Amino acid sequence: MKRPIMEKLSYFIKVFVIGFGFLNGFWIAVRFNPETVITNAIAQALNYLAHGSGTLFLVLTFCSIPVSIFSAYTMGGVIGLLAICVAFIGGMLLLTNITFALLLVGAAIIMGMFASHEHQ
């Protein structure tokens, strides 16, 4: 019975703490977000194929943000959301203060582990 809990813990940390928190903060720090570039390219291609469909794609992409936040909350609760925020700040600080940024990311991972165990 321990395996599903460990899989949930690993998923929460990889997808939400590292992916949603840390990487988004890092992309803001370097002022380049490959997800935005890819999303805009797909929207332009869809607009070329069918006028207006690219805008719909961008709206649907934007609507995925609240879904991601809700999913993070259901998996990790308030502590999980806090872990994501700490990882986000760590990602933003990675270029200016690497030691403090890595400490924040480590703390976020530990908080994510605690949050996943609390929300079994």
N, C-alpha and C positions, 0 to 999 in steps of 0.2 A: 504494500500500500504506500510505501514511501516514494516510489518512483514517480507517480503523477505529481506529487508536491515538488519534487526536485525539477521536473520538467517545467512546471509552472514558474518556479523560481528562476530557472535559467532563461526562460522565455521573457519574463518580465524585465530582468536585468538587461538582456541583450537588446530587446526591441524598444522598451520604453526608457530605461535609464540611460543606456549608451546611445541607442539610435535616436530616440525622440528628444532626449535631454542634451546629452553631451555633444553629439554631432551637430544638432541645430545651433547650439551655442558656438561651436567651432566655426561653422560656415558663416555665422554673423561676424566672428572675429576676423576671418580672412576676406570678408566682403565678396564671397563668391559661393553661390549655392547651386550645385549641379542639378538638384531636384527642380529648381525654378527654371533653369535653362531647358531641361528635358520637357517639363510641363508646357512651357511656352512654345517649344518646337512642335509638340503634338497638337496644341491648340491652333497654331498657324496652319499645320497640315490639314486639320479637320475643317478649318475655315475655307481652305482652298477647295476641299472636296464638296462641302455642303455649307453654304454661307450661314453663319450663326451657331453652328455646332461647336466651334472652338470655344465660344463664350460659355456655352452650356458646360463644356468640359472643365473650364476654369472654375465655374460656380460649384460644380460637383466636387472638384478637388478642394476648394475652400471649405466646403461643408464637411469634408473628412476630418478637419481639425477638431471640432467638438466631439465627433465620434471617437477619435483617438484619446482625447482627454477623458471621456466617459469610460472607455475601455480600461485606461490606466487606473482610474478610480475604482472600478469594480474589481480589478486584480490586486491593487495595492492599497486602496483606501487613501486617507489623508496623508499618511506617512509615505506612501508610494508617490503621491503627487509632489510632496516635499522633496523626496529623493530625486525626482526628475528635475525640479527647479534647481537643486544644488548642483546636479550634473550639468545643467544648462549654463549656470554661472561658471563652473569649472571649465567648460568648453570655451566660453567667451574670454576667460583669463589665460588660456593656454599659451598664447603668444607673448603676453606681457609678464606673467609670473608663473613659470612652469611648475615650480615646486608647490606653490599654494594651489594651483589648478589641479595637480595630480592628487593632492591631499583631499580636495573637495570631491573629486571623482571617486576616490577610494571611500570617502565617507558616504557618498551617494549610493555606491554599490552595497555597502553594509546596511544602509537604511533600506534599500530595496530588498535585501535578503530578509530583514526583519519584517518589512511590510508584507512580503509574500507569505511568510509564515503566519502572520496575524490574520490574513484573509484566506484561510484554507477552505 
